Amino acid sequence: MGYGRIEYLSSMIVAAIVLYAGITSLVESIKKIIHPQEAEYSIISIVIIAVAVVVKFILGKYVKRQGEKVDSGALIASGADSIFDSILSLSVFISAIIYMIWSISLEAYVGVLLSGFIIKAGFEMMMETINHIIGQRQDKEISNKIKDLINDEKQVIGTYDLILFNYGPDKYYTTVHLELPDTMSVAEVDQLTRRLQLKVYKKMEIILIGVGVDSYNTKDDEASRIRNDVQKLVLSHDWALQLHGFYIDIEQKNMRFDVIVSFEKDFKDAVEIITDEVQQKYPDYKILMIPDIDITDV
């Protein structure tokens, strides 16, 4: 399952190479500033440097473009490394021309400046790769596309708690919770689930590995009224981003619902505050609130 993440490890290695190149260049440039040496350039060396600049830049752009086409972080990082290398060579080329014409040595100072940019780029590449490995907030565009596909089904009232599991570039598995009418049978839910799995895979090549079901009250107008009241109460808090999965059993006096809580709010406090407020308004009911993580923008 995790072999697709080798791509991220490869990207990390290339990012480390870029960082090493930037740090090495910085150290060498500082040494030349502290202990300046008289430069010696010949026409042949200038031509070689100029050719190297062009070849490295073209190669870097090509490799980076191919990496973007196939969504390969390793290729993108490798292309960026080649482009940075060409920029370093360009700085040497410009410094050599200036030295040959005006006898002013700028190579070390230009090297310090460019080394800073390379170190910054290498660090950003490294952080992006680490984020993929340890986990990051999931792609909102992908999440919305999956939700749109699911919500096209007439039985689906709402789609929530969608989680994407990343196992490499463009390799996703996903789970989701659906709000479905409380009149659906298990057989109907099974048919819907299988249809959605096939639909999501055909359209997006993402495997829907798990579907949770939240029942939605359709038989009682009183349940709809209470749902609206509870939703207004919950969403009056800035840190309560969404209410879903609401179901009430009026005869048994049970009420349950999920609330997406922002990262700024402590989950335990959120549960206590909302449960107490709803309990005060509906003292005869047993309240069960489940806090959800704000994985994507709702």
WOGIRA-V458820 format. One record per backbone hydrogen bond with DSSP energy under -0.5 kcal/mol. NH is the residue of the N-H (numbers start at 1). CO is the residue of the C=O. Records with the same first field share a line. If there is no record, write none. Layout:
NH = CO ; CO
This chain:
5 = 2
6 = 3
7 = 4
8 = 5
9 = 5
10 = 6
11 = 7
12 = 8
13 = 9
14 = 10
15 = 11
16 = 12
17 = 13
18 = 14
19 = 15
20 = 16
21 = 17
22 = 18
23 = 19
24 = 20
25 = 21
26 = 22
27 = 23
28 = 24
29 = 25
30 = 26
31 = 27
32 = 28
33 = 29
34 = 30
35 = 31
46 = 42
47 = 43
48 = 44
49 = 45
50 = 46
51 = 47
52 = 48
53 = 49
54 = 50
55 = 51
56 = 52
57 = 53
58 = 54
59 = 55
60 = 56
61 = 57
62 = 58
63 = 59
64 = 60
65 = 61
66 = 62
67 = 63
68 = 64
69 = 65
70 = 66
71 = 67
72 = 67
73 = 71
76 = 72
77 = 73
78 = 74
79 = 75
80 = 76
81 = 77
82 = 78
83 = 79
84 = 80
85 = 81
86 = 82
87 = 83
88 = 84
89 = 85
90 = 86
91 = 87
92 = 88
93 = 89
94 = 90
95 = 91
96 = 92
97 = 93
98 = 94
99 = 95
100 = 96
101 = 97
102 = 98
103 = 98 ; 99
104 = 98
105 = 103
106 = 104
110 = 106
111 = 107
112 = 108
113 = 109
114 = 110
115 = 111
116 = 112
117 = 113
118 = 114
119 = 115
120 = 116
121 = 117
122 = 118
123 = 119
124 = 120
125 = 121
126 = 122
127 = 123
128 = 124
129 = 125
130 = 126
131 = 127
132 = 128
133 = 129
134 = 130
135 = 131
143 = 139
144 = 140
145 = 141
146 = 142
147 = 143
148 = 144
149 = 145
150 = 146
151 = 147
152 = 148
153 = 150
156 = 153
157 = 155 ; 179
158 = 179
160 = 177
163 = 175
165 = 173
166 = 164
167 = 165 ; 171
171 = 168
172 = 170
173 = 165
174 = 207
175 = 163
176 = 210
177 = 160
178 = 212
179 = 158
180 = 178 ; 214
181 = 155
182 = 216
184 = 181
189 = 185
190 = 186
191 = 187
192 = 188
193 = 189
194 = 190
195 = 191
196 = 192
197 = 193
198 = 194
199 = 195
200 = 196
201 = 197
202 = 198
203 = 199
204 = 200
205 = 201
206 = 200
207 = 172
208 = 206
209 = 174 ; 207
210 = 174
212 = 176
214 = 178
216 = 180
224 = 220
225 = 221
226 = 222
227 = 223
228 = 224
229 = 225
230 = 226
231 = 227
232 = 228
233 = 229
234 = 230
235 = 231
236 = 232 ; 233
237 = 234
240 = 237
241 = 239 ; 260
242 = 260
244 = 258
247 = 256
249 = 254
250 = 248
253 = 249
254 = 249
255 = 286
256 = 247
257 = 288
258 = 244
259 = 290
260 = 242
261 = 259 ; 292
262 = 239
265 = 262
270 = 266
271 = 267
272 = 268
273 = 269
274 = 270
275 = 271
276 = 272
277 = 273
278 = 274
279 = 275
280 = 276
281 = 277
282 = 278
285 = 282
286 = 253
287 = 285
288 = 255
290 = 257
291 = 289
292 = 259
294 = 261
295 = 293
